[in-house]
Amino acid sequence: MSAKSKTPNSNRDSKHRGSCKLCEQFGQLQLSHFLPAGVYRRLVPGESKIQQPVLVTPKTAMLTSVQMKDYVFCGECERRFDKGGEDYVLRQMRGDSGFPLLERLNVSPPVDFSTRQLMYAGKSLGIETDKFGYFALSVLWRSGIHSWPSIRGHVPESVDLGASKEPIRQFLLGRAPFPQEITVLVTACTDIYSQRATYAPTKLLGAPTRGISFLACGIHFLIWMDTPCPEVMKNFCCYKSERGYVFCRDASTRTVHAYATLHSTAQMRGLLACSYAA
């Protein structure tokens, strides 16, 4: 192959070279997703006639297959995310073939009935709860260290990682333990509304300390980022607790309320508007 024929590829490759925002090494950057591509694939049932998820923001509601992505991480760090928890957690989410995490909990005895939600000792059930903790912090990290391109004018809320930024980075790289000031609670949602929905990391309003939550195809993540975190919450962290606790509950009220609030101000566009008008 001539030198001239190599030029287009060389130009294209050099265009996406830069410092990876996890390992901070300079090199070729990959087209990284804000939320894993596998989450989007699980949002649309295989039997559905419309093979696009619904995007709802405070301004618009529409069918779109566009995903938030940009050149952010190197190939090695993308593989690190995948191995650390992304691949495993995606396989536990609600999809066409079922909801593996919920199905495992449904045939197991809970360890506590005292709250509105059931609580299970995940590690004793063979659930790799440390991977849920890693996945939660990898999504939180993406939200806090990059300004992601908008979709139809919608830009995801950026999370201020504060003093936790470097401890999270070191943990994701495998160089440090799970940050002491962070607690991650994982809940398998029993309702179909939450199982067919996803929302990006969002700040909790009115919480006693800084809290972030996000939902991915039936699995809800609640992340407490600062001290003092409610002491009872620390004991139930999916990563730090000895038994690797996982919760199970109907989250429909919370999920429906969140989307109803967005829908009240959103203007429906495209095929979605046509389907409502029909």
ZITA-V530365 format. One record per helix or strand of 3 or more residues. SS is the DSSP state (A for helix, B for strand). FROM is the first residue (numbers start at 1). LEN is the number of residues. If there is no record, write none. Layout:
SS | FROM | LEN
SS | FROM | LEN
//
This chain:
A | 3 | 13
B | 17 | 3
B | 26 | 8
A | 37 | 7
B | 54 | 3
B | 60 | 4
B | 69 | 6
A | 75 | 18
A | 100 | 7
B | 118 | 4
A | 122 | 4
A | 129 | 17
A | 164 | 9
B | 183 | 7
A | 192 | 4
B | 198 | 6
B | 211 | 6
B | 219 | 6
A | 231 | 4
B | 245 | 5
A | 252 | 12
A | 270 | 8
//
